[in-house]
């Protein structure tokens, strides 16, 4: 009787163990299936997939959901947003561009403050933009900008009249933007290749140097000198305005067509004009910065003749030789050649890109 009871108890114990083991196995399989379903989500992982660039001419915008969407936690945010195209001001030939993407929209004022600290002291212009989702447009950032964005764009201009960037500039810019990205906890930015960027900058600088031409003519006094007050009266009479650079400007819209400066050392200023005297004036046209060089040159020649007539002077070249119609025709042809070269390189004279490249 005792042996039967013992056998029954042993059998019950074995059954209980089997049930426990079986239950554990079932729980293990159930958790494994749930984990597999979780990790086999149809969402695409933006951290693992390569970025897709938009096709030429195609408008792409970040997928931030509809206006009715509530703010989302990191795990609930969309897993991929398409990269917007470059801001219109920028050109991949002339700018080193780095774009940043953040999961949560960030206040642009915070971004501006961080970048100002990290990128201070660079020798070339740096531009920052934030992508306005509502208007589907990049907007330039500044110290007074407001709002919040998912996308930001930083650009270092490669070339201006002081030359091209060097390796130090590139490293300071790319490293600075990387530190901005770290501070913002943005997705890892795609940094441009150092070698390609520096090579492009050198080639662009070489081309700009070849067409970086300013052409001047002089109006010299027959009696030895012009008085400052007379110069001011005549130039303002014919629509020129004294600029902060100490020269008179003939302005068309927002841009200077040509300038009238002191032939001698020294700049014109409201304070100095009363007692100023000079032997002559220099009229200068900045060939890469005017859209129609031939017409601009003709306007400058007409103004030189007018100034000479009203002030009592002669129009001469740098060697003090009379500057006549034949010399003017030669100069006009040279201006056309330089501007044709710029057009052939898709950098039209007077265009926004040309104004940036041919600036100090």
C-alpha positions as CSV (number, residue, x, y, z in Angstrom):
1,X,0.0,0.0,0.0
2,X,2.8,2.3,0.9
3,X,4.7,1.5,-2.2
4,X,1.7,2.3,-4.4
5,X,1.3,5.6,-2.6
6,X,5.0,6.4,-3.2
7,X,4.7,5.5,-6.8
8,X,1.6,7.8,-7.2
9,X,3.4,10.7,-5.5
10,X,6.5,10.2,-7.7
11,X,4.3,10.2,-10.8
12,X,2.5,13.3,-9.7
13,X,5.8,15.1,-9.1
14,X,7.1,14.1,-12.5
15,X,3.9,15.4,-14.1
16,X,4.2,18.7,-12.3
17,X,7.8,19.1,-13.5
18,X,6.7,18.3,-17.0
19,X,3.9,20.8,-16.8
20,X,6.3,23.5,-15.5
21,X,8.8,22.8,-18.2
22,X,6.2,22.8,-20.8
23,X,4.7,26.0,-19.6
24,X,8.1,27.7,-19.6
25,X,8.7,26.5,-23.2
26,X,5.3,27.8,-24.2
27,X,6.0,31.2,-22.6
28,X,9.4,31.3,-24.3
29,X,8.0,30.6,-27.7
30,X,5.2,33.2,-27.2
31,X,7.7,35.9,-26.2
32,X,10.0,35.0,-29.2
33,X,7.1,35.3,-31.6
34,X,6.1,38.7,-30.1
35,X,9.7,39.9,-30.3
36,X,10.0,38.8,-33.9
37,X,6.8,40.6,-34.8
38,X,8.1,43.8,-33.1
39,X,11.4,43.7,-34.9
40,X,9.9,42.8,-38.3
41,X,8.0,46.1,-38.4
42,X,7.3,47.3,-41.9
43,X,8.7,50.7,-40.9
44,X,12.1,51.6,-42.6
45,X,14.9,52.5,-40.3
46,X,16.3,55.9,-41.2
47,X,19.4,55.2,-39.1
48,X,20.4,52.2,-41.1
49,X,19.3,53.0,-44.7
50,X,21.2,55.2,-47.1
51,X,19.8,58.6,-47.7
52,X,17.9,59.1,-50.9
53,X,18.5,62.3,-52.9
54,X,15.5,63.8,-54.8
55,X,15.5,63.6,-58.5
56,X,16.3,66.8,-60.4
57,X,13.3,69.1,-60.5
58,X,11.3,67.0,-58.1
59,X,9.9,68.7,-55.0
60,X,10.5,66.6,-51.9
61,X,9.4,67.5,-48.4
62,X,9.9,66.0,-45.0
63,X,7.1,63.6,-44.0
64,X,6.0,65.2,-40.7
65,X,2.4,64.0,-40.9
66,X,-0.8,66.1,-41.1
67,X,-1.6,69.2,-39.2
68,X,-3.9,67.3,-36.9
69,X,-1.1,65.1,-35.6
70,X,-0.2,65.5,-31.9
71,X,3.5,65.9,-30.9
72,X,5.1,62.4,-31.0
73,X,7.6,60.6,-28.8
74,X,10.8,59.5,-30.4
75,X,9.6,55.9,-30.9
76,X,6.4,57.1,-32.5
77,X,8.0,59.6,-34.9
78,X,8.0,58.9,-38.7
79,X,10.9,56.6,-39.5
80,X,11.9,58.4,-42.7
81,X,11.6,61.9,-44.1
82,X,12.7,62.8,-47.6
83,X,15.5,65.4,-47.9
84,X,14.4,68.8,-49.2
85,X,16.3,70.3,-52.1
86,X,18.9,73.0,-51.6
87,X,17.9,76.5,-50.7
88,X,17.7,78.7,-53.9
89,X,20.6,80.9,-52.8
90,X,23.1,78.0,-52.7
91,X,24.9,76.3,-55.5
92,X,26.8,73.0,-55.1
93,X,29.6,74.4,-57.2
94,X,30.2,77.3,-54.9
95,X,29.1,76.1,-51.4
96,X,30.1,73.3,-49.0
97,X,26.6,72.2,-47.8
98,X,25.7,70.1,-44.8
99,X,22.1,69.3,-43.9
100,X,20.9,68.3,-40.5
101,X,17.7,66.5,-39.6
102,X,16.1,66.3,-36.1
103,X,13.4,64.0,-35.0
104,X,11.6,66.7,-33.0
105,X,11.2,70.2,-34.3
106,X,13.8,72.6,-32.7
107,X,13.5,76.3,-32.1
108,X,15.6,78.1,-34.7
109,X,16.8,80.6,-32.2
110,X,18.5,77.8,-30.3
111,X,20.1,76.5,-33.4
112,X,21.4,80.0,-34.4
113,X,23.0,80.5,-31.0
114,X,24.8,77.2,-31.0
115,X,26.1,77.6,-34.5
116,X,27.3,81.1,-33.8
117,X,29.4,79.7,-31.0
118,X,30.8,76.8,-32.9
119,X,31.5,78.5,-36.3
120,X,32.8,81.9,-35.2
121,X,35.9,83.2,-37.0
122,X,35.6,81.5,-40.4
123,X,37.1,83.5,-43.2
124,X,34.3,82.9,-45.7
125,X,30.5,83.6,-45.5
126,X,28.5,80.9,-43.7
127,X,24.7,80.6,-44.4
128,X,22.1,78.8,-42.3
129,X,18.6,77.9,-43.4
130,X,15.6,76.2,-41.7
131,X,12.9,74.4,-43.7
132,X,9.5,75.8,-43.3
133,X,7.1,72.8,-43.5
134,X,4.0,74.8,-43.8
135,X,5.3,76.9,-46.8
136,X,7.5,74.1,-48.2
137,X,10.5,76.5,-48.5
138,X,13.9,77.1,-47.0
139,X,14.1,80.3,-45.0
140,X,17.4,82.0,-44.1
141,X,18.2,82.1,-40.4
142,X,19.5,85.0,-38.4
143,X,19.7,86.3,-34.8
144,X,16.1,87.4,-34.9
145,X,14.6,84.3,-36.5
146,X,11.8,82.4,-34.8
147,X,9.8,79.2,-35.2
148,X,10.8,75.6,-35.2
149,X,12.1,73.2,-37.9
150,X,13.0,69.6,-38.5
151,X,15.5,70.3,-41.2
152,X,18.5,72.7,-41.1
153,X,21.0,73.5,-43.8
154,X,24.5,75.0,-43.2
155,X,26.7,76.2,-46.1
156,X,30.2,77.6,-46.3
157,X,31.0,79.7,-49.4
158,X,34.0,78.3,-51.1
159,X,35.3,81.3,-53.0
160,X,35.3,85.1,-52.9
161,X,37.7,87.9,-54.0
162,X,40.0,87.0,-51.1
163,X,40.6,83.5,-52.6
164,X,39.3,80.0,-51.9
165,X,38.9,78.1,-48.6
166,X,41.8,75.9,-47.4
167,X,41.9,72.7,-45.5
168,X,41.8,74.6,-42.2
169,X,38.6,76.3,-43.2
170,X,37.0,73.0,-44.3
171,X,37.9,71.2,-41.1
172,X,36.7,74.1,-38.9
173,X,33.4,74.2,-40.8
174,X,32.7,70.5,-41.0
175,X,33.8,69.9,-37.4
176,X,31.8,72.9,-36.2
177,X,28.6,71.6,-37.9
178,X,29.3,68.2,-36.4
179,X,29.4,69.7,-33.0
180,X,26.2,71.6,-33.7
181,X,24.6,68.3,-34.7
182,X,25.8,66.6,-31.5
183,X,24.4,69.5,-29.3
184,X,21.1,69.2,-31.1
185,X,21.0,65.4,-31.0
186,X,20.2,65.4,-34.7
187,X,20.6,62.4,-36.9
188,X,24.2,61.9,-38.1
189,X,24.9,64.5,-40.9
190,X,26.5,63.4,-44.2
191,X,29.8,65.4,-44.3
192,X,31.1,66.3,-47.8
193,X,34.4,64.7,-49.0
194,X,37.3,66.9,-48.0
195,X,39.4,66.3,-51.2
196,X,36.6,66.9,-53.6
197,X,35.5,70.0,-51.8
198,X,39.0,71.6,-51.8
199,X,39.6,70.6,-55.4
200,X,36.3,72.2,-56.5
201,X,37.2,75.4,-54.5
202,X,40.6,75.7,-56.2
203,X,39.2,75.2,-59.7
204,X,36.4,77.7,-59.1
205,X,38.9,80.3,-57.7
206,X,41.1,79.9,-60.7
207,X,38.2,80.6,-63.1
208,X,37.0,83.6,-61.0
209,X,40.6,85.0,-61.1
210,X,40.6,84.8,-64.9
211,X,37.4,87.0,-65.2
212,X,37.9,89.2,-62.2
213,X,38.2,92.5,-64.2
214,X,37.5,96.1,-63.3
215,X,37.8,98.7,-66.0
216,X,38.4,102.4,-65.2
217,X,38.6,105.7,-67.0
218,X,39.7,109.0,-65.6
219,X,38.4,112.5,-65.7
220,X,41.3,114.9,-65.0
221,X,41.1,118.7,-64.4
222,X,42.4,121.1,-67.1
223,X,43.1,123.7,-64.5
224,X,44.8,121.5,-62.0
225,X,42.1,120.5,-59.5
226,X,38.4,119.9,-58.9
227,X,36.8,121.1,-55.7
228,X,34.9,118.7,-53.5
229,X,31.7,120.8,-53.3
230,X,31.5,121.0,-57.1
231,X,32.0,117.2,-57.4
232,X,29.2,116.6,-55.0
233,X,26.8,119.0,-56.7
234,X,27.4,117.5,-60.2
235,X,27.3,113.8,-59.2
236,X,24.1,114.2,-57.2
237,X,22.6,116.2,-60.0
238,X,23.0,113.2,-62.3
239,X,21.7,110.6,-59.9
240,X,24.8,109.3,-58.2
241,X,24.8,108.8,-54.5
242,X,27.7,108.8,-52.0
243,X,28.3,105.4,-50.5
244,X,29.9,104.2,-47.3
245,X,32.9,103.1,-49.3
246,X,33.8,106.7,-50.1
247,X,32.7,106.6,-53.7
248,X,29.7,107.8,-55.7
249,X,27.5,105.0,-57.1
250,X,25.2,104.9,-60.1
251,X,22.6,102.5,-58.8
252,X,20.2,100.4,-60.8
253,X,17.7,98.8,-58.5
254,X,19.8,97.4,-55.6
255,X,23.1,97.1,-57.4
256,X,25.8,99.5,-58.4
257,X,26.4,99.9,-62.2
258,X,29.6,101.9,-61.8
259,X,31.4,104.1,-59.3
260,X,33.0,107.5,-59.3
261,X,36.0,107.7,-56.9
262,X,38.8,110.1,-56.0
263,X,41.7,109.7,-58.5
264,X,44.1,110.5,-55.6
265,X,44.4,108.8,-52.3
266,X,41.5,109.4,-49.9
267,X,37.8,108.8,-50.0
268,X,34.9,111.2,-50.4
269,X,32.9,111.8,-47.2
270,X,30.3,114.4,-46.2
271,X,32.7,115.8,-43.7
272,X,35.7,116.1,-46.1
273,X,34.0,117.4,-49.2
274,X,33.9,121.1,-48.1
275,X,37.7,121.5,-48.1
276,X,38.6,118.7,-50.5
277,X,40.5,119.3,-53.8
278,X,41.7,116.7,-56.2
279,X,43.3,116.5,-59.6
280,X,40.7,114.1,-61.0
281,X,38.1,111.4,-60.7
282,X,38.2,107.6,-61.6
283,X,35.1,105.9,-63.0
284,X,35.1,102.1,-62.6
285,X,32.9,99.3,-63.8
286,X,33.1,96.0,-62.0
287,X,32.7,93.6,-65.0
288,X,31.6,90.4,-63.2
289,X,29.0,92.2,-61.1
290,X,26.9,93.9,-63.8
291,X,24.4,92.0,-65.9
292,X,24.9,93.9,-69.2
293,X,28.5,95.0,-69.3
294,X,28.3,96.7,-72.7
295,X,25.3,98.9,-71.7
296,X,26.8,99.6,-68.3
297,X,30.1,100.7,-69.9
298,X,28.2,103.0,-72.3
299,X,26.5,104.7,-69.3
300,X,29.8,105.1,-67.6
301,X,31.4,106.7,-70.7
302,X,28.4,109.1,-71.0
303,X,28.8,110.1,-67.4
304,X,32.5,110.6,-67.8
305,X,31.9,113.0,-70.7
306,X,29.2,114.8,-68.7
307,X,31.5,115.2,-65.6
308,X,34.4,116.4,-67.8
309,X,32.1,119.0,-69.5
310,X,30.6,120.4,-66.3
311,X,33.7,120.3,-64.1
312,X,36.2,121.4,-66.8
313,X,38.2,118.3,-67.4
314,X,39.2,115.7,-70.0
315,X,38.5,112.0,-70.3
316,X,41.8,110.0,-70.3
317,X,43.1,106.5,-69.7
318,X,45.6,105.6,-67.0
319,X,48.5,106.9,-69.1
320,X,46.7,110.3,-69.4
321,X,46.1,109.6,-73.1
322,X,42.8,110.9,-74.5
323,X,40.1,108.2,-74.3
324,X,38.2,108.3,-77.6
325,X,35.6,106.2,-79.5
326,X,38.1,103.7,-80.8
327,X,39.5,102.9,-77.4
328,X,35.9,102.6,-76.0
329,X,35.0,100.1,-78.7
330,X,38.0,97.9,-77.9
331,X,37.1,98.0,-74.1
332,X,33.4,97.2,-74.9
333,X,34.5,94.2,-76.9
334,X,36.7,92.9,-74.0
335,X,33.9,93.3,-71.6
336,X,31.7,91.2,-73.8
337,X,34.3,88.4,-74.0
338,X,34.7,88.2,-70.2
339,X,31.0,88.1,-69.7
340,X,30.5,85.5,-72.4
341,X,33.0,83.3,-70.6
342,X,31.0,83.6,-67.4
343,X,27.8,82.7,-69.2
344,X,29.5,79.7,-70.7
345,X,30.3,78.5,-67.2
346,X,26.7,79.1,-66.1
347,X,27.7,82.0,-63.8
348,X,26.1,84.9,-65.6
349,X,27.6,88.3,-64.8
350,X,25.5,90.2,-62.3
351,X,23.6,87.1,-61.2
352,X,23.2,86.3,-57.4
353,X,26.0,83.7,-57.6
354,X,28.3,86.1,-59.4
355,X,27.6,88.8,-56.8
356,X,28.6,86.4,-54.0
357,X,31.7,85.1,-55.7
358,X,33.0,88.6,-56.6
359,X,32.6,90.1,-53.2
360,X,35.1,90.8,-50.4
